[in-house]
Every structure is written in C-alpha cells, then in structure tokens.
Amino acid sequence: MYEVPIHPRVGLGVRFNRPMHLSKMMHSFVILLRLPAVWACLATGGGLHSAPPPLAPAPPMGWNSWNWHGKKPLTEQLVLESIDAMVAHGLRDAGYTYIVVDGGWRDSRLGTRGELVPNPVKFPRGIKHLADYAHARGFKFGLHTVPGTHDCGGDPVGGFGREEIHVRQLVEWGVDLVKLDRCQFKPDGWDEPKVEQVYRRWARLLAESGRKIVFSISAYQYRPWYPEICHMARTTYDIRSRIHGGAVFDDGTPADPKANFISIVNIAELNNRWADHAGRGFWNDPDMLVTGDQGLTLDEQKSHFALWCIMSSPLMLGNDPRVITAEEKAIILNPEAIAINQDPTEQGRRIESKGSTEVWRKQLRDGRVAILLINRDKIASQPVTFSWKDGSSRQGSSTWQVRDVFGRVDLGTFDSAITRQTPPHGCWLLLLSPP
C-alpha cells in the first residue's frame, strides 16, 4: 500500500491499494497540488510530512516536578514517591497519566560522546529505571531537556549539534513526552530564525524516532508554526509558584509577555490571545498548575483550576502529591471540571470583562456550554452575570438548565441570564444544558 500521510491541520490523505504507474501517480499529485489546503500547508515550510501524529487528541494531563521542587532538591527517590502517591490519591485514575521530570536530573556536563548523563548521586539508577517504574504503574514518562548550548542554570548540557544522540537516548530510555525548554544559547543568544530551525529539527527527529513521543515546546511565547510541529507549547514565561516565593492570583499589574514570573490572571490573559489556534491535537500551554500549599487561597485555587479547564490547557500538576490535602483533591479531581478541559471542541475564551469581573465561555461537543464567572477583586464580593445573548450559539429558546460544577449541584432552569454573587478572587464554573 502506498500512502500520502494525512496532515492533521489540513485533513488530507491519499491511499493507493496497489502499485500505480508513475504517470498516474504524478497525475494524482498534480490534482492534490491544486487544492488550496495543500498550498497553505506547503507555504508554512512544514510540508505534508512534518506534522506529528495525533498523540494528544485532548490536553495532556499529569504531574511535573518543577513548580514545587525546582532543580536542586529533585532526586530519584522523590520522583518514585510521587509516582506512588499519584496512584494512592487517585490522580492516575482521574487522567493525570504523565510523570514529567523537569530540570535537575542531569549532571553538570555531557558525556564524552556528547550524550546526556543523569546526575550519578541524585539519580543513581538512571532515567530508564524511572521510566520503567512509571510504565509499570500505568503512567507515561516525560523528561525535560534543552535545545541550546546550556541549560537555564548555565551548565553546558544543551542538545545543539547533538540532537540525534539525545533523541536516541530518549527513545532508549522509554520517554513518552519531551519538554524542550529554550534555555541558553551561548555566545550569541537566540534569534527567531534559530529558534524555528532548532525546534523544527527536534520535531523531525522525534517524528522519525520510531517511538510515539508527545512534543512539548517551552519557548515562552506563541509562534504561528507551533501547531505544525508539536502537541503543546508555552504561550508565556513561568507562572509564579512555590519556588518563586509563592503563587500569586492577581498582582494588579498589566499582563506583560516579557515578565519572568507571571500571576495566574495575567497568564490567562496572555494565553487567551491565541485561543483560535488550539485544538485538533495542538494545545496552548499556560504553564503548570500551582494548586496545593503554594500561596493561593482555596477560592483562588478553584479559579485557577477552572481557568485552566475552560482554556483547554494541559493539566500538569505542580504540587507535591505526597502531601495533598482533601481540599485540594476536591478541586483537581472534580470529574466535571476535568471533562470540560478534556472536551476537544475548542479553547474556551474570555467573552466579557467589566470592572473586576470576567466571563469565560467554552462550547462543548455535546451542545452544552461551560461558563466561568470570575471576580478579580481581592477584597469584596461582586455580582457576575452571563447573558445568553452574549455567549449562546443556540437559536430559538433562551432557557437553560444550569449546573454548579464545583458544588456538584443543579441550580435549576434560567431564562435570558444568570447572575452569581462571587467571592473575592473566586469563581463559579457552570454547565449550561438545553432543557
């Protein structure tokens, strides 16, 4: 069988059941090249072969070590204990199936052949041992690495010029997700042509590696070629977390795409700009979650989690699963909130901002609508209103049945609009269904 691959962003494929004469094959390709979708694909520079397989039909879910532990405290034993805790607390069964080891696992130098070397003291049994341990317990395994010359701490362990060696190691270790973090490039630094060249090279090598590996780009801003080559990509710099002195829901400053450590509200605002580009196997990534004991109140944690759910963001926990509380579990294990996140129809977006209040909306594939009401005022409760005329795609009836997702209760049937008194930095995550 001869097959021209289907490009998931174009939806095009040709399959020949038996060998064809060369002239007939050329005629078929001439017909293909007349299609605007093909030219749009080729114009991006990716070609029909460049897109990764649809390994992330919904936003990936899992746990990442960085927001809680950072670099120095990270050890093999800590990761093993976190995997066990993820099972014990029901996180794996709720869909959090990726265990991602972030920065801190490498030695400070590459090996003699340019290969990656795990820190022999902190990770004495190597990365494959961790991957095997995760796989045996029903998880997939992810790993952080860097495509430049140095990591973010300045160690000369980058993959530039050694990409084939590093990808081969990742495959041998059994890695299922690669987080490629654009740290340092010495001596000249990064420029945009270099960023695109290097990330496209990694995408090609991963696609040709023989292993299905989710490609996660961490390069701190959205770029229009991301959906062609990866499954998820960061749209902002780092979220403020425990290792930055604590998470912050809203610091009162305007959203700044160049800020090093960003509040939850500002990250959501920046991520919202690229909502049209998410879906169909590519997801905008506003960074890992900061639930747990990282500085947020319970109301702020609910609002944070609800924002990530309605934005169809990858749900990568940044907590310590070993010390998770019942209150945190009630938020991050909420099955209805997770279902909103995992619905692949679109990335939800903000449809109204009025004073300190915001309304966000996501259309779901079964005809229901998810609505998020948020109060950014840190002192006073505020009424927040969603009006059917502002966000309903339904024609005819203006009546909806409304369910409170976090309260897990039906609120009844409403006509025209719904208003909820919302606590400081709090939210209402609602599901609207036809009566």
C-alpha positions as CSV (number, residue, x, y, z in Angstrom):
1,M,0.0,0.0,0.0
2,Y,1.3,3.5,-0.9
3,E,0.1,6.3,1.3
4,V,0.5,10.1,1.4
5,P,0.3,11.0,5.1
6,I,-2.7,12.9,6.4
7,H,-1.8,16.3,7.7
8,P,-4.0,16.8,10.8
9,R,-4.2,20.5,10.3
10,V,-5.4,20.0,6.7
11,G,-7.3,16.8,6.8
12,L,-6.0,15.4,3.6
13,G,-4.7,12.0,2.6
14,V,-4.4,9.7,-0.4
15,R,-4.1,5.9,-0.4
16,F,-3.3,3.6,-3.3
17,N,-4.3,0.0,-2.8
18,R,-1.9,-1.3,-5.5
19,P,1.2,0.0,-7.3
20,M,0.4,2.7,-9.8
21,H,2.0,3.7,-13.0
22,L,4.3,6.6,-12.5
23,S,2.3,8.8,-14.8
24,K,-0.9,8.1,-12.9
25,M,0.8,8.9,-9.6
26,M,2.1,12.2,-10.9
27,H,-1.4,13.0,-12.2
28,S,-2.8,12.4,-8.7
29,F,-0.2,14.6,-7.1
30,V,-1.0,17.4,-9.6
31,I,-4.6,17.2,-8.6
32,L,-3.5,17.4,-4.9
33,L,-1.4,20.4,-5.6
34,R,-4.4,22.3,-7.0
35,L,-6.0,22.2,-3.6
36,P,-5.7,25.4,-1.5
37,A,-5.2,23.4,1.7
38,V,-2.1,21.7,0.3
39,W,-0.6,25.0,-0.7
40,A,-1.4,26.5,2.7
41,C,0.4,23.6,4.3
42,L,3.4,23.9,2.0
43,A,3.6,27.6,2.4
44,T,4.3,27.2,6.1
45,G,7.5,25.4,5.3
46,G,6.4,22.2,7.0
47,G,5.3,20.1,4.1
48,L,2.8,17.2,4.2
49,H,5.2,15.1,6.2
50,S,6.1,17.5,9.0
51,A,3.1,17.3,11.4
52,P,3.4,14.9,14.4
53,P,0.9,12.1,14.8
54,P,-2.2,13.0,16.8
55,L,-0.8,11.8,20.2
56,A,-2.7,14.5,22.2
57,P,-6.3,14.5,21.0
58,A,-7.1,16.2,24.3
59,P,-4.9,18.3,26.5
60,P,-2.3,16.1,28.2
61,M,-2.7,15.6,32.0
62,G,-0.1,14.7,34.5
63,W,2.5,15.9,37.1
64,N,5.6,18.0,36.6
65,S,8.3,18.3,39.3
66,W,9.4,21.9,38.7
67,N,6.8,24.2,40.4
68,W,7.2,22.5,43.8
69,H,10.8,21.2,43.9
70,G,12.8,23.2,41.3
71,K,16.2,22.0,40.4
72,K,18.4,21.2,43.4
73,P,16.1,19.2,45.6
74,L,15.0,16.8,42.8
75,T,16.0,13.2,43.3
76,E,15.2,9.8,42.0
77,Q,13.6,8.8,45.4
78,L,11.4,11.9,45.3
79,V,10.1,11.0,41.9
80,L,9.4,7.4,42.9
81,E,7.5,8.5,45.9
82,S,5.5,11.0,43.8
83,I,4.5,8.2,41.4
84,D,3.3,6.1,44.2
85,A,1.4,9.0,45.7
86,M,-0.3,9.7,42.4
87,V,-1.7,6.2,42.4
88,A,-2.7,6.3,46.0
89,H,-4.6,9.5,45.8
90,G,-6.5,8.5,42.6
91,L,-4.8,11.1,40.4
92,R,-3.7,8.5,37.8
93,D,-7.2,7.1,37.6
94,A,-8.6,10.6,37.1
95,G,-6.5,11.1,34.0
96,Y,-3.2,12.5,35.3
97,T,-1.1,10.0,33.5
98,Y,2.2,11.8,32.6
99,I,5.0,11.9,35.1
100,V,7.3,14.7,33.9
101,V,10.8,15.1,35.4
102,D,11.9,18.6,34.9
103,G,15.2,20.3,35.3
104,G,17.5,18.9,38.0
105,W,18.0,15.3,36.7
106,R,21.1,15.9,34.6
107,D,24.8,16.0,35.5
108,S,26.6,19.3,35.0
109,R,28.4,18.1,31.9
110,L,27.6,15.9,28.9
111,G,29.4,12.6,28.4
112,T,32.5,12.1,26.3
113,R,30.4,11.5,23.1
114,G,28.1,14.4,23.8
115,E,25.4,12.3,25.4
116,L,23.1,13.3,28.3
117,V,24.2,12.0,31.7
118,P,21.9,11.6,34.7
119,N,23.3,13.0,37.9
120,P,25.0,10.0,39.5
121,V,24.3,11.0,43.0
122,K,20.7,12.2,42.7
123,F,19.6,9.6,40.0
124,P,21.9,6.6,40.6
125,R,19.9,4.1,38.7
126,G,19.4,6.4,35.7
127,I,16.4,7.6,33.7
128,K,15.3,4.3,32.3
129,H,14.7,3.0,35.8
130,L,12.3,5.8,36.4
131,A,10.5,5.4,33.1
132,D,10.1,1.6,33.7
133,Y,8.8,2.3,37.2
134,A,6.2,4.8,35.8
135,H,5.2,2.5,33.0
136,A,4.7,-0.5,35.3
137,R,2.2,1.6,37.3
138,G,0.1,2.8,34.4
139,F,1.8,6.1,33.7
140,K,3.6,7.7,30.8
141,F,7.0,9.3,31.4
142,G,8.2,12.7,30.4
143,L,11.6,14.4,30.6
144,H,12.9,18.0,30.4
145,T,15.8,18.8,28.2
146,V,17.3,21.8,26.4
147,P,18.0,22.5,22.7
148,G,20.6,25.2,23.0
149,T,24.1,25.1,24.4
150,H,23.4,25.4,28.1
151,D,20.6,24.8,30.5
152,C,18.8,27.6,32.3
153,G,21.3,27.4,35.2
154,G,24.3,27.7,32.8
155,D,25.5,24.1,32.7
156,P,26.8,23.1,29.2
157,V,24.4,20.3,28.7
158,G,22.4,21.5,25.6
159,G,21.5,19.4,22.7
160,F,22.6,21.8,19.9
161,G,24.5,19.8,17.3
162,R,23.9,16.6,19.3
163,E,20.2,16.2,18.6
164,E,20.4,12.8,17.1
165,I,22.4,11.5,20.1
166,H,19.9,12.9,22.6
167,V,16.8,11.7,20.7
168,R,18.3,8.2,20.5
169,Q,18.8,8.2,24.3
170,L,15.3,9.4,24.9
171,V,13.9,6.6,22.8
172,E,16.2,4.0,24.6
173,W,15.1,5.2,28.0
174,G,11.4,4.9,27.1
175,V,10.4,8.6,27.2
176,D,6.8,9.4,26.2
177,L,6.9,13.2,26.4
178,V,9.8,15.6,25.8
179,K,9.6,19.1,27.3
180,L,12.1,21.1,25.2
181,D,13.0,24.2,27.2
182,R,14.6,27.1,25.3
183,C,17.2,28.0,27.9
184,Q,20.6,29.5,27.0
185,F,22.4,29.7,23.6
186,K,25.9,30.9,24.0
187,P,27.7,33.0,23.0
188,D,25.3,34.9,20.7
189,G,21.9,34.1,22.2
190,W,18.7,33.0,20.4
191,D,17.1,34.8,17.5
192,E,13.8,33.8,15.8
193,P,15.3,32.0,12.8
194,K,17.5,29.9,15.1
195,V,14.5,29.1,17.4
196,E,12.4,27.8,14.5
197,Q,15.3,25.9,12.9
198,V,16.2,24.1,16.1
199,Y,12.7,23.2,17.1
200,R,11.8,22.0,13.7
201,R,14.9,19.8,13.7
202,W,13.8,18.3,17.0
203,A,10.2,17.8,15.7
204,R,11.6,15.9,12.7
205,L,13.9,13.7,14.7
206,L,11.2,12.8,17.2
207,A,8.7,12.0,14.4
208,E,11.3,9.7,12.8
209,S,12.4,8.1,16.0
210,G,10.1,5.1,15.9
211,R,8.6,6.0,19.2
212,K,5.4,7.9,19.9
213,I,6.6,10.9,21.9
214,V,4.5,13.9,22.8
215,F,6.5,17.1,21.9
216,S,6.1,19.9,24.4
217,I,7.7,23.2,23.4
218,S,8.7,25.6,26.1
219,A,9.9,28.7,24.5
220,Y,7.9,31.4,26.4
221,Q,5.6,32.8,23.6
222,Y,3.3,31.7,20.9
223,R,4.6,31.3,17.4
224,P,2.4,30.5,14.4
225,W,4.4,27.4,13.3
226,Y,3.9,25.6,16.6
227,P,0.7,23.7,15.6
228,E,2.6,22.2,12.6
229,I,5.3,20.5,14.7
230,C,4.3,20.0,18.3
231,H,1.4,18.9,20.5
232,M,1.6,21.6,23.2
233,A,3.5,24.8,23.5
234,R,4.0,27.5,26.2
235,T,2.5,30.9,25.5
236,T,4.1,32.8,28.4
237,Y,7.1,32.9,30.7
238,D,6.9,30.9,34.0
239,I,3.9,31.0,36.3
240,R,4.8,32.2,39.8
241,S,5.0,29.2,42.1
242,R,6.4,27.9,45.4
243,I,10.0,28.0,44.1
244,H,9.5,31.7,43.3
245,G,8.3,32.6,46.7
246,G,4.7,31.6,46.2
247,A,1.9,31.6,43.7
248,V,0.0,34.9,43.0
249,F,-3.5,35.0,41.7
250,D,-3.5,38.7,40.6
251,D,-0.7,41.1,41.2
252,G,-2.7,44.1,39.9
253,T,-0.2,44.8,37.0
254,P,-1.0,44.7,33.3
255,A,-0.2,41.4,31.5
256,D,3.4,41.6,30.3
257,P,4.6,38.9,27.9
258,K,8.2,39.5,28.9
259,A,7.7,39.2,32.7
260,N,9.8,36.4,34.1
261,F,7.3,35.1,36.7
262,I,3.6,35.9,36.0
263,S,0.4,35.8,38.0
264,I,-2.4,33.5,37.2
265,V,-4.7,36.2,35.9
266,N,-2.0,37.7,33.6
267,I,-1.1,34.3,32.2
268,A,-4.7,33.6,31.4
269,E,-5.0,37.0,29.6
270,L,-1.9,36.3,27.5
271,N,-2.9,32.7,26.8
272,N,-6.4,33.9,25.7
273,R,-4.9,35.8,22.8
274,W,-4.1,32.6,21.0
275,A,-7.3,30.7,21.6
276,D,-8.2,30.4,17.9
277,H,-5.1,28.3,17.2
278,A,-5.7,25.5,19.8
279,G,-7.5,22.2,19.1
280,R,-7.1,19.3,16.8
281,G,-4.1,17.9,18.6
282,F,-2.3,21.1,19.5
283,W,-2.8,22.9,22.8
284,N,-1.7,26.2,24.1
285,D,0.2,25.7,27.4
286,P,0.0,28.5,30.0
287,D,2.4,26.5,32.3
288,M,1.9,24.0,35.1
289,L,-0.7,24.3,37.8
290,V,0.1,25.8,41.2
291,T,-2.5,24.2,43.4
292,G,-1.7,23.0,46.9
293,D,0.2,24.8,49.6
294,Q,1.8,27.4,47.3
295,G,0.3,30.6,48.5
296,L,-3.2,30.6,47.0
297,T,-6.4,30.5,49.0
298,L,-8.9,27.7,48.2
299,D,-11.1,30.2,46.3
300,E,-8.0,31.2,44.2
301,Q,-7.1,27.6,43.6
302,K,-10.7,26.9,42.3
303,S,-10.5,29.9,40.0
304,H,-7.0,28.9,38.8
305,F,-8.1,25.3,38.0
306,A,-11.3,26.5,36.4
307,L,-9.4,28.9,34.1
308,W,-7.0,26.1,33.0
309,C,-10.0,23.8,32.4
310,I,-12.0,26.3,30.3
311,M,-8.9,27.3,28.4
312,S,-8.3,23.6,27.3
313,S,-4.9,23.9,28.9
314,P,-2.7,20.9,29.6
315,L,-3.3,20.0,33.2
316,M,0.1,19.4,34.6
317,L,0.1,19.4,38.4
318,G,2.9,21.3,40.0
319,N,2.1,20.2,43.6
320,D,3.6,17.7,45.9
321,P,1.3,14.6,45.5
322,R,2.8,13.1,48.8
323,V,1.2,15.8,50.9
324,I,-2.0,16.5,49.0
325,T,-5.0,17.6,51.1
326,A,-8.6,16.7,50.9
327,E,-9.5,20.3,49.9
328,E,-7.0,20.3,47.0
329,K,-8.2,16.8,45.9
330,A,-11.8,18.1,45.7
331,I,-10.6,20.7,43.2
332,I,-8.2,18.8,41.0
333,L,-10.2,15.5,41.0
334,N,-13.5,17.1,40.1
335,P,-14.7,14.9,37.2
336,E,-17.0,17.5,35.6
337,A,-14.3,20.2,35.6
338,I,-11.8,17.7,34.0
339,A,-14.4,16.7,31.4
340,I,-14.7,20.4,30.4
341,N,-10.9,20.5,30.0
342,Q,-10.8,17.3,28.0
343,D,-13.5,18.2,25.6
344,P,-11.5,18.9,22.4
345,T,-14.0,21.2,20.7
346,E,-12.1,24.4,21.2
347,Q,-10.1,26.5,23.7
348,G,-12.5,28.5,25.8
349,R,-12.1,32.2,25.8
350,R,-13.0,35.4,27.7
351,I,-16.1,36.9,26.3
352,E,-16.6,39.8,28.7
353,S,-14.5,41.9,31.1
354,K,-16.3,44.5,33.1
355,G,-14.6,46.2,36.1
356,S,-13.2,43.4,38.2
357,T,-15.4,40.7,36.8
358,E,-14.9,38.4,33.8
359,V,-17.0,35.9,31.9
360,W,-15.3,33.0,30.0
361,R,-17.1,30.5,27.7
362,K,-16.3,27.2,26.1
363,Q,-18.6,25.4,23.6
364,L,-18.7,21.6,24.3
365,R,-19.2,19.0,21.6
366,D,-22.5,17.6,23.0
367,G,-24.2,21.0,22.7
368,R,-23.7,22.1,26.3
369,V,-21.7,25.2,27.2
370,A,-19.2,25.8,30.0
371,I,-19.3,29.2,31.6
372,L,-16.8,30.6,34.1
373,L,-17.7,33.7,36.2
374,I,-14.7,35.2,37.9
375,N,-14.3,38.1,40.4
376,R,-10.8,39.6,40.3
377,D,-11.5,41.9,43.2
378,K,-9.4,40.7,46.1
379,I,-11.5,42.4,48.9
380,A,-15.2,42.5,48.0
381,S,-17.7,40.1,46.6
382,Q,-19.2,41.1,43.2
383,P,-22.2,40.0,41.2
384,V,-21.1,38.5,37.9
385,T,-23.6,38.0,35.1
386,F,-23.7,35.8,32.0
387,S,-26.3,36.7,29.5
388,W,-27.5,34.2,26.8
389,K,-27.2,36.8,24.1
390,D,-23.5,37.4,24.9
391,G,-22.4,33.8,24.5
392,S,-25.0,31.4,23.3
393,S,-24.7,29.6,20.0
394,R,-28.2,28.2,20.3
395,Q,-31.0,29.5,18.2
396,G,-34.6,29.9,19.4
397,S,-35.1,29.0,23.1
398,S,-33.3,31.2,25.6
399,T,-33.8,28.8,28.5
400,W,-31.0,26.7,30.0
401,Q,-30.6,24.2,32.8
402,V,-27.6,25.3,34.9
403,R,-25.3,23.1,37.0
404,D,-22.7,24.3,39.5
405,V,-19.6,22.2,38.7
406,F,-17.6,22.7,42.0
407,G,-20.8,22.5,44.1
408,R,-21.9,19.4,42.2
409,V,-25.5,20.5,42.3
410,D,-28.1,21.6,39.7
411,L,-29.2,25.2,40.1
412,G,-32.4,25.0,38.1
413,T,-33.6,26.5,34.9
414,F,-32.8,30.1,34.0
415,D,-34.2,32.4,31.3
416,S,-32.1,35.0,29.5
417,A,-29.2,35.3,32.1
418,I,-27.7,34.1,35.3
419,T,-26.1,36.2,38.0
420,R,-24.0,34.9,40.8
421,Q,-22.6,36.7,43.8
422,T,-18.9,35.8,43.6
423,P,-16.4,36.0,46.4
424,P,-13.0,37.8,46.2
425,H,-10.8,36.0,43.7
426,G,-13.5,33.4,43.5
427,C,-15.5,31.9,40.7
428,W,-18.5,29.9,39.5
429,L,-17.9,27.2,37.0
430,L,-21.2,26.4,35.3
431,L,-22.5,23.9,32.8
432,L,-25.4,25.0,30.7
433,S,-27.7,22.4,29.1
434,P,-30.8,22.6,26.9
435,P,-33.9,22.0,29.0
